[in-house]
Structure formats: C-alpha cells, structure tokens
Amino acid sequence: AEAVSIAQAAKACGGIVIAQVEDVVEYGNLQTRFVKIPGIYVDAVVKADPDKHMQTNGTKYNPALSGEIRVPLNAVAPLAMSERKIMARRAAMELVPHAVVNLGIGVPEGVAIVATEEGVGDQLCLTAEGGTVGGVPCGGGDFGAATNADCILDQPYQFDFYDGGNLDVAYLGLAEMDEKGNIITGD
C-alpha cells in the first residue's frame, strides 16, 4: 500500500525501482484509476511466474481480501478451541457496540473471529495496522488483510488515524513478557 512512497523515496535518493509484474500489456490498456505506481517511477520491469504473486504471505488470491467481492461471514472459519481462543473470547467480552478497534498480531487476531462467531462483529469497526477498516481482520499469514473490509487505506494513513486518538480500544500482541507483565524488548 505504501509502495508509492517507497518508489518516490528510492528515486529521490538516486536508487532504482524494479517492478515485479505478472503480465505486461500494451500502453493504454490499464485503467487509470487502478494504476498505483506510474511508469515515471519505474526503472526496470521483471515479469515473474504467476506463482510468485502472492496476495498475502498466506494466500495466493482471495477476492474477498481485496474488496472485489463480499462473502457470507459464515465463510470465515471458526477459531479452534484452545488457550488462544479463550483469551480472545475474554477480550471480546470487553467490546462495546460501535467501538473502533485495532487488532494486533498474535492472540488479538482471534478477537475478530470470536466477535464474528458471536454475531457481534458487524456492530464493531475492526481495523488492522495494514490499513483495513471494517470487515473481519485476518490472522496468521494473512495478517494485515481483512475479509469484507469496508475500506483499505495506505498504512501511513491508518497510523495517522490511530495517532489522532480515534481508537476506542486496541488489543496488541507481544512477543514476550514476564510473570509481572514487564515487556521484554531486544536491543
């Protein structure tokens, strides 16, 4: 989503921009509103095999993640019973209708699924840092995407929204903490 900014920064610093594409088409065949990286930013094009074009780290292609279609929410697989589901269910119990919620990676990923299972997900505005607003944020290799998102923002705009104080609640994941709740960070 922030590829334009990355390409602009590369060009501004004397770098080169290489675009990996699935197909090369004749000039004028692309719909202008769908062009995200204009040719003036691109120094080289590499045509790669279709199997090298993943939509997310976990999914080859799912039109419900790009907003091309909407799927019934019962198409979202339920979360298997585990300690993670119990924690996600407890966190979901704190949600209030119409809350704007940021869901981080790890256990928070399950909150969206539990809210959907309980039939309250559509009463919330669930977001993920990758830029999704609404829908059911995905977890695992699809983290950052959402099924049936209402909007997909560029990531910097999503953080502007968060930094502006627009969240009602955030459930964030973490790598490691001790028994007293101290978060351990690496140097």
N, C-alpha and C positions, 0 to 999 in steps of 0.2 A: 504494500500500500504506500509506503514511503519511498518507492523506487525513483520517483521524480526528483525528490530532494537528494537522494544518493547520486543519481546521474548528474544533477546540477553541481553538486559538491565535487565530484570527480573531475568534471570539465573545468571548474573554477580553479582547481589545484593542478591542472596540467595532466590529469590522468586520462585514461581511455575508458570508454563504456562499451562493453561487449554484451549484446542481447542474445539470449538463447531463445529460439523460436521453434515452434512445431512445423509451421509452414511459411513459405514466402509467397506472397501474392502480388499481382500487378498493382502498380501505384494507382491510387484512386479507388481501390476495391474495399478498403477498410472504412467502416462508418466512423466519421469524425468524432462523434461523442464517446466512442469506445477506445480511442487512441489515448493511452496513458503516458507513453514515452515517445515524443515526436522524434522523427528521424534526425533532426539537427543535433540531438544529444548523443546519437549512436555512432560509434567509430567502426564497429565490426558486428556482423551477424553470424551466428552459428546455428545451423539447422540441426536439431537433435531428434533422435528417435522419440516417438510418442510416449514410450515407457519411461522416458527421462523427465516427463512433465507431470509432476505430482501437484495436486491442488493444495494438499497439506502434507505434513510429514507422514500421515497415516492413511490418506485416501487418494486414490488415483483421480477420481472425479465424482462429485455428487452435486447435481444442480440445486439441491436444497441448501447447500452451503454457500452458494454464490448468489442466491436470491432469484434464480431463474424460475424456480417452482416452489410451491409450499406443499409440505407433506402433512398428513394427519399426525397429530402429536403422539398417537399410539404407535407410530413407526419408530419413535425413539426408544431404544432398548432399555428396559428397566435395569437398575443397578442391582447386582447380585448381593445377597445378604452377606455382610462382612462387618468388621470393625469400622471400616471407612464409611459404609452406608449408615451405620448407627450414628457416627459423628456428623455426617451430612444431614441426617434426619433431625438431629438435635439442633443443628444450626438453622435448618429450615423452619423450625418451630418459632424462631425469633422474628421471622419475616412478617411484615405488615402489608396489607394491600396498597398498591400503587407505589411501593418503595422502589427507588432506583438503586440497584445493587451491582457492585463489582465483584466478580468471582475470579479468584486467582487459581493457580495451578495446584494440583495435589488434591487433598480432601475437599477443598471448596468446589472442585469440578462436579462433585456428586450432588451439591445443593440444587443445581438446575434440574438434574434428573429426578431427584426426590420431589421437588416442587411440581414438576410435570406429572409424576406418578400420582401425587395427591390432588391433582386438578386445580392447583393454585398458581401455576407458572404463568398463566395468561393474565393474572392480576398483578404481576410484577413487571418491572423493566429490568431484565437481567442483562448485564454488559460484561464484556471481557476486554482486557487491555489491547488486544489485537485490533479493536475498532468496532466490534459488533455491538449493536444496540437492539434489544428485544430478542425474541425467539428463545431457543434453548442452547446456551453455550455448550460447546463440546469439550471433551476431555481427552486425555491420552495424546496420541499422535495428531489428533485433530484440534488440540487446544489452540484457542485464538479464533476459531471459526464458530459459527452457530447455525443450527438448523432453524429455518424460517426466520432469520433476522429481519427486523424492520428496516435496518439501515446498517451499512458497513462504512465506517469512517476511516480515514487515514489515521494511523496510530498516533501521530503527534496531536491531532485534533481531539482524540479520545482522552489523552493525558491533559490537554488544556481544559476539557470538561471536568475531569477529576480534580485537577489543581484549582479550579474555580469554585470548589466546595459544593458540587452538585450531586454528590452521592449521599444517600440515606444510610447505607451500610456497606461495608466491604468485608468479604471473607478472603483472607490471604493465606497462601500456602507458605511453608518454610521448610528449609532443609533439615535443620537440627536445632534442638533446644534441650536444656537440662530440666531436671525434675522441678525446678523453681520457676520455670518459664523464661529463663535467660536465653536469648537467641544467640547462637554461635555463628560467627562470620569468619570467613577466610581473609587472609591479608593479601 
